[in-house]
């Protein structure tokens, strides 16, 4: 797949394409090991957003509508099989809005949307803006969130490189404005951390109104970054979701 947006695993037979989207400041690298734990007929496609990884020299997006528009155009030629989205935190926002855009404008509907570590997007987030804080206060916020290694936050040279991306990602998240629209026609599964103080169970449950299909909530041990601390359990649950999705597709198409 010769496309800067996507890093794809090889699969002889593809029943599902799984597109994984990163959290703020994250890269496609965070999903690199997933390929070793997924069903063999699932093609893992890690989404590399501008401003990070191999696209470090590109300007990152700082607003969600523009990113979704660009990502949708990049996706359309590579949707070669039934597809599923997984996104954590900022990635959940991107996955949801991209799924809505594909359904509304192109009649392309995911088989499943998996949103992780992010409240339902029609629930307002009252947190103050942080993306435009002075550098020392912004880094203090990063310490508080806990998603970045302490060594990185205390490395001036590395932070000089990372700060423009982090500020852009935080601006994208913090300036997001939800627009009401038709519910998705695909199932939604939401994942949350039992110790996540910000995105708790009560804020994840309302995702159910965003689908005309089935909804499932799965809570895992860990804080906001249970994606890492409970990775083995998360991957088992994701694999279960994917197998069920493949089986639904087989029944729908009359295959045994």
Secondary structure as a PSIPRED ss2 file (coil, helix, strand):
# PSIPRED VFORMAT (PSIPRED V4.0)

   1 X C   1.000  0.000  0.000
   2 X C   1.000  0.000  0.000
   3 X C   1.000  0.000  0.000
   4 X C   1.000  0.000  0.000
   5 X C   1.000  0.000  0.000
   6 X E   0.000  0.000  1.000
   7 X E   0.000  0.000  1.000
   8 X E   0.000  0.000  1.000
   9 X C   1.000  0.000  0.000
  10 X C   1.000  0.000  0.000
  11 X C   1.000  0.000  0.000
  12 X C   1.000  0.000  0.000
  13 X C   1.000  0.000  0.000
  14 X C   1.000  0.000  0.000
  15 X C   1.000  0.000  0.000
  16 X E   0.000  0.000  1.000
  17 X E   0.000  0.000  1.000
  18 X E   0.000  0.000  1.000
  19 X E   0.000  0.000  1.000
  20 X E   0.000  0.000  1.000
  21 X E   0.000  0.000  1.000
  22 X C   1.000  0.000  0.000
  23 X C   1.000  0.000  0.000
  24 X C   1.000  0.000  0.000
  25 X C   1.000  0.000  0.000
  26 X C   1.000  0.000  0.000
  27 X C   1.000  0.000  0.000
  28 X H   0.000  1.000  0.000
  29 X H   0.000  1.000  0.000
  30 X H   0.000  1.000  0.000
  31 X H   0.000  1.000  0.000
  32 X H   0.000  1.000  0.000
  33 X H   0.000  1.000  0.000
  34 X H   0.000  1.000  0.000
  35 X H   0.000  1.000  0.000
  36 X H   0.000  1.000  0.000
  37 X C   1.000  0.000  0.000
  38 X C   1.000  0.000  0.000
  39 X C   1.000  0.000  0.000
  40 X C   1.000  0.000  0.000
  41 X C   1.000  0.000  0.000
  42 X E   0.000  0.000  1.000
  43 X E   0.000  0.000  1.000
  44 X E   0.000  0.000  1.000
  45 X E   0.000  0.000  1.000
  46 X E   0.000  0.000  1.000
  47 X E   0.000  0.000  1.000
  48 X C   1.000  0.000  0.000
  49 X C   1.000  0.000  0.000
  50 X C   1.000  0.000  0.000
  51 X C   1.000  0.000  0.000
  52 X C   1.000  0.000  0.000
  53 X H   0.000  1.000  0.000
  54 X H   0.000  1.000  0.000
  55 X H   0.000  1.000  0.000
  56 X C   1.000  0.000  0.000
  57 X C   1.000  0.000  0.000
  58 X C   1.000  0.000  0.000
  59 X C   1.000  0.000  0.000
  60 X C   1.000  0.000  0.000
  61 X C   1.000  0.000  0.000
  62 X C   1.000  0.000  0.000
  63 X C   1.000  0.000  0.000
  64 X H   0.000  1.000  0.000
  65 X H   0.000  1.000  0.000
  66 X H   0.000  1.000  0.000
  67 X H   0.000  1.000  0.000
  68 X H   0.000  1.000  0.000
  69 X H   0.000  1.000  0.000
  70 X H   0.000  1.000  0.000
  71 X H   0.000  1.000  0.000
  72 X H   0.000  1.000  0.000
  73 X H   0.000  1.000  0.000
  74 X H   0.000  1.000  0.000
  75 X H   0.000  1.000  0.000
  76 X H   0.000  1.000  0.000
  77 X C   1.000  0.000  0.000
  78 X C   1.000  0.000  0.000
  79 X C   1.000  0.000  0.000
  80 X C   1.000  0.000  0.000
  81 X C   1.000  0.000  0.000
  82 X C   1.000  0.000  0.000
  83 X E   0.000  0.000  1.000
  84 X E   0.000  0.000  1.000
  85 X E   0.000  0.000  1.000
  86 X E   0.000  0.000  1.000
  87 X E   0.000  0.000  1.000
  88 X E   0.000  0.000  1.000
  89 X C   1.000  0.000  0.000
  90 X H   0.000  1.000  0.000
  91 X H   0.000  1.000  0.000
  92 X H   0.000  1.000  0.000
  93 X H   0.000  1.000  0.000
  94 X H   0.000  1.000  0.000
  95 X H   0.000  1.000  0.000
  96 X H   0.000  1.000  0.000
  97 X H   0.000  1.000  0.000
  98 X H   0.000  1.000  0.000
  99 X H   0.000  1.000  0.000
 100 X H   0.000  1.000  0.000
 101 X H   0.000  1.000  0.000
 102 X H   0.000  1.000  0.000
 103 X H   0.000  1.000  0.000
 104 X H   0.000  1.000  0.000
 105 X H   0.000  1.000  0.000
 106 X H   0.000  1.000  0.000
 107 X C   1.000  0.000  0.000
 108 X C   1.000  0.000  0.000
 109 X C   1.000  0.000  0.000
 110 X C   1.000  0.000  0.000
 111 X C   1.000  0.000  0.000
 112 X E   0.000  0.000  1.000
 113 X E   0.000  0.000  1.000
 114 X E   0.000  0.000  1.000
 115 X E   0.000  0.000  1.000
 116 X E   0.000  0.000  1.000
 117 X C   1.000  0.000  0.000
 118 X C   1.000  0.000  0.000
 119 X C   1.000  0.000  0.000
 120 X C   1.000  0.000  0.000
 121 X C   1.000  0.000  0.000
 122 X C   1.000  0.000  0.000
 123 X C   1.000  0.000  0.000
 124 X C   1.000  0.000  0.000
 125 X C   1.000  0.000  0.000
 126 X C   1.000  0.000  0.000
 127 X C   1.000  0.000  0.000
 128 X C   1.000  0.000  0.000
 129 X C   1.000  0.000  0.000
 130 X C   1.000  0.000  0.000
 131 X C   1.000  0.000  0.000
 132 X C   1.000  0.000  0.000
 133 X C   1.000  0.000  0.000
 134 X C   1.000  0.000  0.000
 135 X H   0.000  1.000  0.000
 136 X H   0.000  1.000  0.000
 137 X H   0.000  1.000  0.000
 138 X H   0.000  1.000  0.000
 139 X H   0.000  1.000  0.000
 140 X H   0.000  1.000  0.000
 141 X H   0.000  1.000  0.000
 142 X H   0.000  1.000  0.000
 143 X H   0.000  1.000  0.000
 144 X H   0.000  1.000  0.000
 145 X H   0.000  1.000  0.000
 146 X C   1.000  0.000  0.000
 147 X C   1.000  0.000  0.000
 148 X C   1.000  0.000  0.000
 149 X C   1.000  0.000  0.000
 150 X H   0.000  1.000  0.000
 151 X H   0.000  1.000  0.000
 152 X H   0.000  1.000  0.000
 153 X H   0.000  1.000  0.000
 154 X C   1.000  0.000  0.000
 155 X C   1.000  0.000  0.000
 156 X H   0.000  1.000  0.000
 157 X H   0.000  1.000  0.000
 158 X H   0.000  1.000  0.000
 159 X H   0.000  1.000  0.000
 160 X H   0.000  1.000  0.000
 161 X H   0.000  1.000  0.000
 162 X H   0.000  1.000  0.000
 163 X H   0.000  1.000  0.000
 164 X H   0.000  1.000  0.000
 165 X H   0.000  1.000  0.000
 166 X H   0.000  1.000  0.000
 167 X H   0.000  1.000  0.000
 168 X H   0.000  1.000  0.000
 169 X H   0.000  1.000  0.000
 170 X H   0.000  1.000  0.000
 171 X H   0.000  1.000  0.000
 172 X H   0.000  1.000  0.000
 173 X H   0.000  1.000  0.000
 174 X H   0.000  1.000  0.000
 175 X C   1.000  0.000  0.000
 176 X C   1.000  0.000  0.000
 177 X C   1.000  0.000  0.000
 178 X C   1.000  0.000  0.000
 179 X C   1.000  0.000  0.000
 180 X C   1.000  0.000  0.000
 181 X C   1.000  0.000  0.000
 182 X C   1.000  0.000  0.000
 183 X C   1.000  0.000  0.000
 184 X E   0.000  0.000  1.000
 185 X C   1.000  0.000  0.000
 186 X C   1.000  0.000  0.000
 187 X E   0.000  0.000  1.000
 188 X E   0.000  0.000  1.000
 189 X E   0.000  0.000  1.000
 190 X E   0.000  0.000  1.000
 191 X E   0.000  0.000  1.000
 192 X E   0.000  0.000  1.000
 193 X E   0.000  0.000  1.000
 194 X C   1.000  0.000  0.000
 195 X C   1.000  0.000  0.000
 196 X C   1.000  0.000  0.000
 197 X C   1.000  0.000  0.000
 198 X C   1.000  0.000  0.000
 199 X C   1.000  0.000  0.000
 200 X C   1.000  0.000  0.000
 201 X H   0.000  1.000  0.000
 202 X H   0.000  1.000  0.000
 203 X H   0.000  1.000  0.000
 204 X H   0.000  1.000  0.000
 205 X H   0.000  1.000  0.000
 206 X H   0.000  1.000  0.000
 207 X H   0.000  1.000  0.000
 208 X H   0.000  1.000  0.000
 209 X H   0.000  1.000  0.000
 210 X H   0.000  1.000  0.000
 211 X E   0.000  0.000  1.000
 212 X C   1.000  0.000  0.000
 213 X C   1.000  0.000  0.000
 214 X C   1.000  0.000  0.000
 215 X E   0.000  0.000  1.000
 216 X E   0.000  0.000  1.000
 217 X E   0.000  0.000  1.000
 218 X E   0.000  0.000  1.000
 219 X E   0.000  0.000  1.000
 220 X E   0.000  0.000  1.000
 221 X C   1.000  0.000  0.000
 222 X C   1.000  0.000  0.000
 223 X C   1.000  0.000  0.000
 224 X C   1.000  0.000  0.000
 225 X C   1.000  0.000  0.000
 226 X H   0.000  1.000  0.000
 227 X H   0.000  1.000  0.000
 228 X H   0.000  1.000  0.000
 229 X H   0.000  1.000  0.000
 230 X C   1.000  0.000  0.000
 231 X H   0.000  1.000  0.000
 232 X H   0.000  1.000  0.000
 233 X H   0.000  1.000  0.000
 234 X H   0.000  1.000  0.000
 235 X H   0.000  1.000  0.000
 236 X H   0.000  1.000  0.000
 237 X H   0.000  1.000  0.000
 238 X H   0.000  1.000  0.000
 239 X H   0.000  1.000  0.000
 240 X H   0.000  1.000  0.000
 241 X H   0.000  1.000  0.000
 242 X H   0.000  1.000  0.000
 243 X H   0.000  1.000  0.000
 244 X H   0.000  1.000  0.000
 245 X H   0.000  1.000  0.000
 246 X H   0.000  1.000  0.000
 247 X H   0.000  1.000  0.000
 248 X H   0.000  1.000  0.000
 249 X H   0.000  1.000  0.000
 250 X H   0.000  1.000  0.000
 251 X H   0.000  1.000  0.000
 252 X H   0.000  1.000  0.000
 253 X C   1.000  0.000  0.000
 254 X C   1.000  0.000  0.000
 255 X C   1.000  0.000  0.000
 256 X C   1.000  0.000  0.000
